Amino acid sequence: MDLYIGFDVSLASTAMCGLSEKGKLVKETSAPSEPEDLVKMLNALPGRVVAVGLE
């Protein structure tokens, strides 16, 4: 499944929303704004990330 990811980034934490190619919400979560935590968040998704947007 192809996934489209939106990140809302702040200094302390990053919120993430993942949508399927059909626009269905797959996952909504947040994590500390540290590279390791963001990679763990993406690796836990059930599919292939094809696009990322930042806000």
Order of alpha helices (4+ residues) and beta strands (2+ residues): beta-beta-beta-alpha-beta
